[in-house]
Amino acid sequence: MTDTPLPHPGSNGIPGVDAPDHRGRTGLHLAGRDLDRNPGVRIRDVELTSQGWHVLRRTTFDYRRRDGRWETQQRETYDRGNGAVVLPYDTERGRVLLTRQFRYPAYVNGHPDGMLIEAAAGLLDEQDPYTAIRREGAEELGIRIGELVPVLDAYMSPGSVTERLHFFAAPYTPADRTGAGGGVEEEGEDIEVLELPFAEALAMTRDGRITDGKTIMLLQWAALSGPFAPDRDSPGT
């Protein structure tokens, strides 16, 4: 969604700072001001530069270099909250569940049609990762997720994006289907559910048909040390 430039201070305050923004948020300029975990970093100022669905901040801080010198640096950070992603797998049939949907940022940056094949994912929206990814499984894939296997946590673009992504895998069977999936239409989602042989999905990461980073990571994990690893007696490898 489009970021909204902040208005100049007025009698009604600045949305997101001392007045509620369109999502009811205030104090967005305070994030990071009290950080003290790293003695080599001293936060000097946090400026809220824009807020739409997500938040853009410009932070000024002092950084102690390896040679002991202090220097003032400035960084912009894009805060979209944290997220979770899941790879449902059926070892009995050698299948995995993925999605395909239009991604404008990929389209504008060279992807042929912007239709990316991905593992189901979503923002936590103040839920814990387990609850959030079960919600996404129902909305996007139309399945009921029971057992969740934690795989890893990762910062996917730490140079500018604050998001921490929680990776999961989950066994499923055809009996776990609860609906067609496809996402939430009111949120603009139009998601195609793909059930693919695992071997085919893994091959797609090699030939360029799958270019989404989180999906590549989960499929490679499944092949190397997950449910389809060579030392496990399962089809689809």
Phi, psi and omega in degrees: 000157185283133175289145181255119178301145180282137176285164175290152180304140179214192184295334181267003179083179180259121179304133180089344180254282179245012174219146181299139174272192185293347176253010178079016185266144171226168177069022182293340180280355184270345185301126177092346184296330184260013181294129179216018183289333181250113181294348179267009179227126178236113181287128180256319184201145174233121181247128175276113185264329175197154176212123173240243172288324177244181191233134175249128180234151172243117184248132175254131182212157173266134183235129178270117181287170183297334179274005176096348181285142175263140174219150179270129179235164179222134180224144171261136179234140179254115185253108177246012183083177178264164185219180178216151181220148183222143173246099174286138183224147177235098183290333181297320181255358179067041185237157170228155178254126177230178179232162170225129180206163181281130178237104183300316180303322177290321181298317182286346181249032168106349178294138187307314182226001179076003181270101185261139172269125187218160165285148180297135184207166177186168178283154182290327180051048176070009173265165173284158185304322182295314180294318183296317184285332173294322175299315180295323178300319179290316184288312187274319187257341183071035178232156174266117180266124177261263179295136175241133179255109176295132181254304180190167169243145182208146168269117190276334179213069191290351178286340183212336185252132185280346189304134170251125186253128179264121183262134178226158165236159183208126174291145176213162174225166177304334180291345181276355180290133180241350182182190183276343185072208178104353178090187182257111185300324181296339177264010178081012182276139177216083194251129175267132179269129180242123170255113188238149168301137183302318181301322179291316179299318179296319178297328180293335176287339182269329184261005174092001177285333172246117182238004179281126188299313183296326180289318177300317181298316181291320180293321177293322175300315181299327181280327187269318184218006181260209188293341180249019178296150184302331183276007177248138183275083181218148179286168174089001181272000000 
